[in-house]
Amino acid sequence: MSHLEPPIASPPPPGAQPPGPAPGPGPSGPTPSHIP
């Protein structure tokens, strides 16, 4: 592991996506939550 790369346990750099579910296809995806 290079010393230039931060450890995996370190928080993600600014601009990185926060921990959680990956971005889905959107409202048109196979998950119509707000769609009647």
C-alpha positions as CSV (number, residue, x, y, z in Angstrom):
1,M,0.0,0.0,0.0
2,S,1.5,3.4,-1.0
3,H,1.9,6.1,1.6
4,L,0.3,8.5,-0.9
5,E,-3.0,6.6,-0.7
6,P,-5.1,7.1,2.4
7,P,-6.2,4.0,4.4
8,I,-9.5,2.4,3.5
9,A,-10.8,3.2,7.0
10,S,-10.2,7.0,6.4
11,P,-13.3,9.1,5.5
12,P,-13.8,9.7,1.7
13,P,-12.3,12.9,0.2
14,P,-14.6,15.9,-0.4
15,G,-16.8,15.4,-3.4
16,A,-17.0,11.6,-2.9
17,Q,-20.5,10.0,-2.6
18,P,-21.5,9.4,1.0
19,P,-21.9,5.8,2.3
20,G,-25.2,4.2,1.4
21,P,-27.1,2.7,-1.5
22,A,-25.7,3.3,-5.0
23,P,-27.5,5.8,-7.2
24,G,-30.3,3.9,-9.0
25,P,-31.6,4.4,-12.6
26,G,-34.0,7.0,-11.3
27,P,-37.8,7.4,-11.1
28,S,-38.0,5.5,-14.4
29,G,-36.2,2.5,-12.8
30,P,-37.8,-0.7,-11.7
31,T,-38.6,0.8,-8.3
32,P,-41.7,3.0,-8.7
33,S,-42.0,4.2,-5.1
34,H,-43.8,7.5,-5.7
35,I,-45.5,6.3,-8.9
36,P,-49.1,5.1,-8.4
